[in-house]
Structures are given as C-alpha cells and as structure tokens.
C-alpha cells in the first residue's frame, strides 16, 4: 500500500486481520469503499494488546514477509510503539515455538522502554 496500490497479498493480510478481530468481510469491503479515520488507542494495555494481536495475525500462516514486518512497525508507530520495542517483541516471539509470548514477558519489554 505504500505505493498507493493495494496488491493481493495486502488484501489477504487485511482479511486475515479482520477475521482475527471478528470483523465481517462485508465490513472490510465497506471500509475499502468508504475509509474511516482510525480511532486512537489511549490505554497502554490496549495498545500492547492490539499490537500483539497484529503480531499473531502476521504469524498466523507461519511465514513472516518483509512487507508484513514493515506494515506491523508502521502500525506500531501510529499506536505510539517505539521501533526498538517492536523489534524486541518480534525477537521474543521468535524464541517461542508456538509464537505465543506470555503476557508477563510482553509487559517486561514495555516496562524497560517506557518507564
């Protein structure tokens, strides 16, 4: 999407994200046709949770592509997640076989960089 065009892999990624967030395909299509401004996430816990869900969606197919990493970090920046924090979380995710990082581990990372 960085080039102003949406390619099939980006559409697939968006639909995966929507599915994981229980958003109907009709809603996704409606948003493509009539984009809405995003709403800021104010709670730190909500931002951490939302960012982690994006990581899980990215890893749902057990493949991580450079475009997905770039998109993830851009989403993180818009949510106030520092790039170094995103990198630390991604490293931690890779250290777990099932890609599921315990909540305590995520919070440790955030506490290091935000306190």
Buried (B, 14 or more C-beta within 10 A) or exposed (E): EEEEEEEEEBEEBBBBBBBEEEBEEEEBEEEEEEEEEEEEBEEEEEBBBBBBEBBBBBBBEEEBEEBBBEBBBBBBEEBBBBEEBBBBBBEBBEEEEEBEBEEEEBEEBBEEEEE
